[in-house]
Amino acid sequence: MFNQLRKTIKSAKREWAQQVLDDAEDPNVMWRLAGVRKGRVSKLFPPLRDPSGNWVEDAEGKLSLLRERFFPAAPAHVETIQPDQ
């Protein structure tokens, strides 16, 4: 019974965190959630390197890099029917 309770709580926490991330518009919310790990809050999130090799240390810049990397813009539309050449 205790094991089932633990699984249920873990699942509910995961679903809650995913919903908060999906709805997050404020970068501070995303960074606050990213800093929580195994029930402990970590205030250190290392700088990230952008594609040109520059280090990004501010929250807005990191958010932008992560969004570009993990949520790229939709690819350009390609016609499924191509003319024969």
FENLINVEN-V23610 format. One record per pair of residues at least 4 apart in sequence whose ideal C-beta (glycine too) atoms are under 6 Angstrom apart, sorted by the first residue. I is the first residue (numbers start at 0). J is the second residue. D is the distance in whole Angstrom. If there is no record, write none. Layout:
BEGIN
I&J&D + I&J&D
END
This chain:
BEGIN
23&28&4 + 23&29&5 + 26&58&5 + 26&59&6 + 26&62&4 + 30&58&5 + 34&40&6 + 34&41&5 + 35&40&6 + 36&41&6 + 46&54&5 + 46&56&5 + 47&55&5 + 47&61&5 + 47&64&5 + 48&54&6 + 49&53&5 + 49&55&5 + 49&64&6 + 55&60&4 + 55&61&6 + 55&64&6 + 65&69&6 + 66&70&5
END
